Amino acid sequence: MPNIVKIGFVGTGGIAGAHIKRLVEIPEAKIVALCDIDEARVKAAADPLGAAAYTDSAKMLAEAKLDALYVCVPPHVHGDLEVRAAQKGIHLFVEKPVNLFMDDARKAWQEIKKNGVLTQSGYSLRYTAGGIQLKNFLADKQVATANVVRWSGLPGVPWWRRYDQAGGQLVEMTTHQVDLLRWVMGDVASVAASYSFNRVLKDEPNVTVPDSQAAILTFKSGAVATVNTSCALGKGWGGGTEFVIRDAKVVWKAEGCQLAPEEPKLLPPLPLETPSVDAAFVRAIANGIPSMLYSPYDDALKTAAVTLACNKSAENGGALVKLDDFLGEL
Ligand SMILES: NC(=O)c1ccc[n+]([C@@H]2O[C@H](COP(=O)([O-])OP(=O)(O)OC[C@H]3O[C@@H](n4cnc5c(N)ncnc54)[C@H](O)[C@@H]3O)[C@@H](O)[C@H]2O)c1
């Protein structure tokens, strides 16, 4: 009989549904309580699971005996939830971006550290076959440069359109690719960015996020990378993430990376199946194996900081922002 991890959720929208779908297949996981400010939505999620439904997260944290909490709220809602859960010794899965505000994120991290709870964030590319393959393949190689392009449309949720709630596409979405760069290229030393606001999407209601964003990342290793992202594409998706190493290019794909330009070929397959980001979280708690957590809170905060530093740069005419200063003491 496995150790059972009793799980709660705050936020039962789109991404919570994806986590729930995977968690119900994991024998060590039991979802016991869910909370959302939208009563109909939380009941629709909780009833099929036989779980308790709440509209007040403080009440849920006080009543439900949780081992772990998934925080799946929009980016601007983070902070207090993580602090209160950590103070109760509840392990935390925090969706990306972990916060929009550095002071709040640092406070949450202090409580997490003080209370010794395990953490995982939603940077799920680290758990794809391609993510692990890339990490293994590049471990003994120098990356010369990388380029990220991510072009798509506006997601359907209203908060996403608002710069003050979502932080813009680089902070909210392309953060996945920035995290992949950090995963294999290490910490970022500085960023400079330039954004275009209210230009091609000016006819769209309530849009305050930039419609295109370009950033230059300089890593502590000395490597440089570029990120170009836009939410003006409407339907469809364009882009990719590529790395240059000596005499070759590595093209990232979730299912398996490709090596070029010689005869393009897949990198060697992985020997073992990779656990999902959720299975890793639950099993790390059930079996006490923190090393299964590839994306703990403090590391996810560093990725968020890179993208928020890009916002600061763009808001200041493209001025260089140094990450050590921006991140502060963790
Ligand atoms: N890891 C991934 O691949 C991935 C994919 C999609 C979304 N996300 C992230 O997940 C987060 C949520 O995205 P989503 O698409 O599920 O959004 P959503 O709008 O579908 O769901 C968010 C839910 O949070 C609820 N909520 C808001 N404030 C609340 C509060 N104070 N207390 C309780 N509930 C509250 C809303 O009512 C809503 O139901 C975002 O940060 C997003 O970036 C991650």
The ligand as a MOL file (V3000), in Angstrom:
LIG
                    3D

  0  0  0     0  0            999 V3000
M  V30 BEGIN CTAB
M  V30 COUNTS 44 48 0 0 0
M  V30 BEGIN ATOM
M  V30 1 N 2.2940 24.6270 -16.8000 0
M  V30 2 C 1.5800 24.8700 -17.8840 0
M  V30 3 O 1.8560 24.3490 -18.9590 0
M  V30 4 C 0.4070 25.8080 -17.7930 0
M  V30 5 C -0.5870 25.7850 -18.7640 0
M  V30 6 C -1.6740 26.6560 -18.6060 0
M  V30 7 C -1.7220 27.5440 -17.5440 0
M  V30 8 N -0.7240 27.5530 -16.6180 0 CHG=1
M  V30 9 C -0.7080 28.5130 -15.5070 0
M  V30 10 O -1.7190 28.2230 -14.5690 0
M  V30 11 C -2.2360 29.4400 -14.0210 0
M  V30 12 C -3.7450 29.4470 -14.1950 0
M  V30 13 O -4.0530 29.3670 -15.5710 0
M  V30 14 P -5.4510 28.7900 -16.0910 0
M  V30 15 O -5.3220 28.7050 -17.5610 0
M  V30 16 O -5.8230 27.5820 -15.3160 0 CHG=-1
M  V30 17 O -6.4070 30.0080 -15.7190 0
M  V30 18 P -7.9970 29.9710 -15.4870 0
M  V30 19 O -8.4540 31.3630 -15.5520 0
M  V30 20 O -8.5960 28.9590 -16.3980 0
M  V30 21 O -8.1290 29.4190 -13.9950 0
M  V30 22 C -7.7680 30.1780 -12.8760 0
M  V30 23 C -8.8080 29.9310 -11.7960 0
M  V30 24 O -8.3990 30.5730 -10.5940 0
M  V30 25 C -9.5620 31.0670 -9.9730 0
M  V30 26 N -9.1740 32.0920 -8.9920 0
M  V30 27 C -8.7780 33.3730 -9.2190 0
M  V30 28 N -8.4880 33.9990 -8.0540 0
M  V30 29 C -8.7180 33.0890 -7.0650 0
M  V30 30 C -8.6020 33.1390 -5.6530 0
M  V30 31 N -8.1800 34.2310 -5.0210 0
M  V30 32 N -8.9230 32.0220 -4.9540 0
M  V30 33 C -9.3670 30.9110 -5.5840 0
M  V30 34 N -9.4940 30.8120 -6.9250 0
M  V30 35 C -9.1540 31.8810 -7.6650 0
M  V30 36 C -10.4250 31.5850 -11.1070 0
M  V30 37 O -11.7690 31.7030 -10.7420 0
M  V30 38 C -10.2030 30.4930 -12.1450 0
M  V30 39 O -11.1550 29.4590 -12.0660 0
M  V30 40 C -1.5180 30.5870 -14.7550 0
M  V30 41 O -0.4540 31.0630 -13.9820 0
M  V30 42 C -0.9650 29.9280 -16.0040 0
M  V30 43 O 0.2430 30.4730 -16.4770 0
M  V30 44 C 0.3100 26.6850 -16.7210 0
M  V30 END ATOM
M  V30 BEGIN BOND
M  V30 1 1 1 2
M  V30 2 2 2 3
M  V30 3 1 2 4
M  V30 4 1 4 5
M  V30 5 2 4 44
M  V30 6 2 5 6
M  V30 7 1 6 7
M  V30 8 2 7 8
M  V30 9 1 8 9
M  V30 10 1 8 44
M  V30 11 1 9 10
M  V30 12 1 9 42
M  V30 13 1 10 11
M  V30 14 1 11 12
M  V30 15 1 11 40
M  V30 16 1 12 13
M  V30 17 1 13 14
M  V30 18 2 14 15
M  V30 19 1 14 16
M  V30 20 1 14 17
M  V30 21 1 17 18
M  V30 22 2 18 19
M  V30 23 1 18 20
M  V30 24 1 18 21
M  V30 25 1 21 22
M  V30 26 1 22 23
M  V30 27 1 23 24
M  V30 28 1 23 38
M  V30 29 1 24 25
M  V30 30 1 25 26
M  V30 31 1 25 36
M  V30 32 1 26 27
M  V30 33 1 26 35
M  V30 34 2 27 28
M  V30 35 1 28 29
M  V30 36 1 29 30
M  V30 37 2 29 35
M  V30 38 1 30 31
M  V30 39 2 30 32
M  V30 40 1 32 33
M  V30 41 2 33 34
M  V30 42 1 34 35
M  V30 43 1 36 37
M  V30 44 1 36 38
M  V30 45 1 38 39
M  V30 46 1 40 41
M  V30 47 1 40 42
M  V30 48 1 42 43
M  V30 END BOND
M  V30 END CTAB
M  END
